Amino acid sequence: MELTLQPETNVRQRYWILGVMLLPLLFVPHLPWWLRLLSCVVPLILTGTYRVTTIDGDKFRTQLFLAFLPLKPQKCNLPGVVYVETKYSSGVNFAETLPMLYPLRFIFITIFDLLIPALGGAYEIWLITAKGREIVAWQGFDQKFFEDNLALLTARSGAEVRGRSR
């Protein structure tokens, strides 16, 4: 049975969001075609960048999509994983710095967590194999998804959990 790490990516929803983001370009008057094309790049990267990570039995597979184009998948056997490394890299505590902007921060973090968690996030999970390969298993902002995915990976691999210092 194949399991997908949370949150599962809904590609159809991403296409709809991309359409909504590109819709204003149709109504901008006197804009050259090359500028319209160039302004499509950022929405395409925002909506089309995501990671799909699956576990099928003892097989692990992760693949990053950049602007809806699949990059080379990374695979490994879970019994060959020696360590599951975790990292929490929070930046400046935004709530203490500018408390009046906290609702705006919450909105943007939620949007970025839905659209492009593969490009960053406070939480990271890495798999370290016996051969020394380091594979990004998951990145994101949501602590519950982090804990659930970490529990799933450690249960399936039987590997030791440790903090990542790099």
C-alpha positions as CSV (number, residue, x, y, z in Angstrom):
1,M,0.0,0.0,0.0
2,E,1.4,3.3,-1.1
3,L,1.4,6.2,1.5
4,T,2.0,9.8,0.7
5,L,3.6,12.2,3.2
6,Q,1.3,15.0,4.4
7,P,0.0,17.3,3.2
8,E,-1.0,15.6,-0.1
9,T,-0.6,17.8,-3.1
10,N,-3.7,18.6,-5.0
11,V,-2.5,19.4,-8.5
12,R,-5.9,20.3,-9.9
13,Q,-6.3,22.9,-7.1
14,R,-2.9,24.3,-8.1
15,Y,-4.0,24.7,-11.7
16,W,-7.1,26.6,-10.6
17,I,-5.0,28.9,-8.4
18,L,-2.6,29.5,-11.3
19,G,-5.6,30.4,-13.5
20,V,-6.9,32.9,-10.9
21,M,-3.4,34.4,-10.6
22,L,-3.0,34.8,-14.3
23,L,-6.5,36.1,-15.0
24,P,-5.7,39.8,-14.3
25,L,-3.1,39.7,-17.1
26,L,-5.9,39.3,-19.6
27,F,-7.4,42.7,-18.6
28,V,-4.3,44.8,-18.4
29,P,-4.4,47.2,-21.4
30,H,-1.5,48.1,-23.6
31,L,0.9,45.5,-22.2
32,P,3.2,43.9,-24.8
33,W,3.0,40.1,-25.2
34,W,6.5,39.5,-24.0
35,L,5.8,41.4,-20.8
36,R,2.6,39.3,-20.3
37,L,4.6,36.2,-20.8
38,L,7.3,37.3,-18.4
39,S,4.8,38.1,-15.7
40,C,3.5,34.5,-15.9
41,V,6.8,33.2,-14.5
42,V,6.3,34.0,-10.8
43,P,2.8,32.6,-10.5
44,L,3.9,29.5,-12.4
45,I,6.8,28.9,-10.0
46,L,4.7,29.7,-6.9
47,T,1.9,27.3,-7.8
48,G,3.9,24.7,-9.7
49,T,6.6,24.0,-7.2
50,Y,5.9,21.1,-4.8
51,R,7.3,17.8,-3.6
52,V,5.6,14.5,-3.7
53,T,7.0,11.9,-1.3
54,T,5.6,8.4,-1.2
55,I,6.4,5.2,0.7
56,D,5.5,1.9,-0.9
57,G,6.3,-1.0,1.5
58,D,10.0,-0.4,2.2
59,K,10.6,1.8,-0.9
60,F,10.9,5.5,-0.4
61,R,10.6,7.9,-3.3
62,T,10.5,11.7,-3.4
63,Q,10.3,14.0,-6.4
64,L,10.4,17.8,-6.7
65,F,8.3,19.5,-9.3
66,L,9.4,23.0,-10.4
67,A,6.8,24.9,-12.4
68,F,4.9,21.7,-12.8
69,L,8.0,20.0,-14.4
70,P,9.2,16.9,-12.6
71,L,12.9,16.9,-11.6
72,K,14.9,13.7,-11.1
73,P,13.3,11.6,-8.4
74,Q,15.3,10.4,-5.4
75,K,14.8,6.8,-4.2
76,C,16.1,4.6,-1.4
77,N,15.2,1.5,0.5
78,L,13.9,2.3,4.0
79,P,15.9,-0.5,5.7
80,G,19.0,1.2,4.4
81,V,18.3,4.4,6.2
82,V,20.6,4.9,9.2
83,Y,19.3,8.2,10.6
84,V,16.2,10.3,10.2
85,E,17.5,13.8,10.8
86,T,15.2,16.7,11.8
87,K,15.8,20.4,11.7
88,Y,13.9,23.3,13.0
89,S,15.1,26.6,11.7
90,S,12.9,29.4,12.9
91,G,14.0,32.9,12.0
92,V,13.4,36.0,14.0
93,N,10.4,35.7,16.3
94,F,8.1,37.8,14.2
95,A,5.3,37.9,16.8
96,E,7.5,39.7,19.3
97,T,9.0,42.0,16.8
98,L,5.9,43.3,15.1
99,P,2.8,42.0,16.9
100,M,0.4,44.1,14.8
101,L,1.5,42.3,11.7
102,Y,1.0,38.8,13.1
103,P,-2.3,38.2,11.3
104,L,-0.6,39.1,8.0
105,R,2.3,36.7,8.8
106,F,-0.2,33.9,9.6
107,I,-1.9,34.5,6.2
108,F,1.3,34.5,4.2
109,I,2.7,31.4,6.1
110,T,-0.5,29.5,5.4
111,I,-0.4,30.5,1.7
112,F,3.3,29.6,1.3
113,D,2.8,26.3,3.2
114,L,0.0,25.4,0.8
115,L,1.8,26.5,-2.3
116,I,5.5,26.1,-1.9
117,P,6.5,24.2,1.2
118,A,9.1,22.3,-0.8
119,L,11.2,25.4,-1.1
120,G,11.5,26.0,2.6
121,G,9.8,25.9,5.9
122,A,10.8,25.9,9.5
123,Y,10.6,22.1,9.8
124,E,12.8,19.7,7.7
125,I,13.1,15.9,7.6
126,W,16.2,14.3,6.0
127,L,17.0,10.7,5.4
128,I,20.6,9.6,5.8
129,T,21.3,6.2,4.2
130,A,24.1,3.7,5.0
131,K,25.9,4.8,1.8
132,G,26.0,8.4,3.1
133,R,23.3,9.8,0.8
134,E,21.3,12.7,2.2
135,I,17.7,12.9,0.9
136,V,15.2,15.6,1.7
137,A,12.1,13.8,2.8
138,W,9.9,16.7,3.8
139,Q,9.9,20.5,4.4
140,G,7.1,22.7,5.7
141,F,5.7,25.0,8.3
142,D,3.1,22.8,10.0
143,Q,4.2,21.1,13.2
144,K,1.5,18.5,13.1
145,F,2.4,17.4,9.6
146,F,6.1,17.3,10.7
147,E,5.3,15.1,13.7
148,D,3.0,12.8,11.7
149,N,5.6,12.4,8.8
150,L,8.4,11.9,11.2
151,A,6.5,9.2,13.1
152,L,5.7,7.4,9.8
153,L,9.3,7.5,8.5
154,T,10.8,6.3,11.8
155,A,8.2,3.5,12.1
156,R,8.8,2.3,8.5
157,S,12.6,2.7,8.5
158,G,13.4,1.8,12.2
159,A,16.1,4.5,12.0
160,E,17.4,6.6,14.8
161,V,16.1,10.2,15.0
162,R,18.6,12.9,15.5
163,G,18.9,16.6,15.1
164,R,20.5,18.1,12.0
165,S,23.2,20.6,12.6
166,R,23.9,21.7,9.1
